[in-house]
Amino acid sequence: MRQLVRAALPADPSAASVRIGQLLDERDTEQRVLRDVLQQLQEGNAELPKSCMAG
């Protein structure tokens, strides 16, 4: 897995380090949003987007 991830990163160590930081920030944001949605679901406050209700 590490080899696969490293192969997908820029070759320059400095650039790779910056990209890893960006990816970690994105993941933090995604996890925060998912936790918020989960909390809303558990509290019964979640609303489905209109695109989900059409169908």
N, C-alpha and C positions, 0 to 999 in steps of 0.2 A: 504494500500500500504506500509506504513512504517513497519508494522509487517512482511509482506512478505519479504521486503528487509532485515530487521534485521535478519530474520530466515536464510537467505542465506549467511550471513556474519559469520566470525569466532566468537566463543563465547567470546574469550578474547577481552576486549575492546581495548587494544593496537593493537592487530592484526587486529581487525575490522577497526580501525582508519587508519592503513597503507593501508588496502585494499581499503577503500573508497578513499583515496588519489590517489591510482593507477587508480581506475575507473574514477575519475574526470580528471586525466591527459589524459587517453585514450579518453575520450569524447571531451576534448579540441582539441586533435589532429584530431579526426574525423571531428569536426566542422570546423577546419581550412582547412582541405582538401576539404570538401564539399563547403566551401566558394570560395576556389581557382577554383574548377571545375565550379561552378556557374558563376563566373566572366569570365572564359574562354568561357563558352557557350554564355554568353551575349555579349561578344566581338567578337564572331564568330571564336575563335582560338582553339576550342576544337577539338581534333582528337579522333576518336573511336579506341579503342584497336583492333588489328588485329583479335582477337578471336570474336569480335562482328560483324566484317564485313564478316566473313566466314559464309556461311549459305545458 
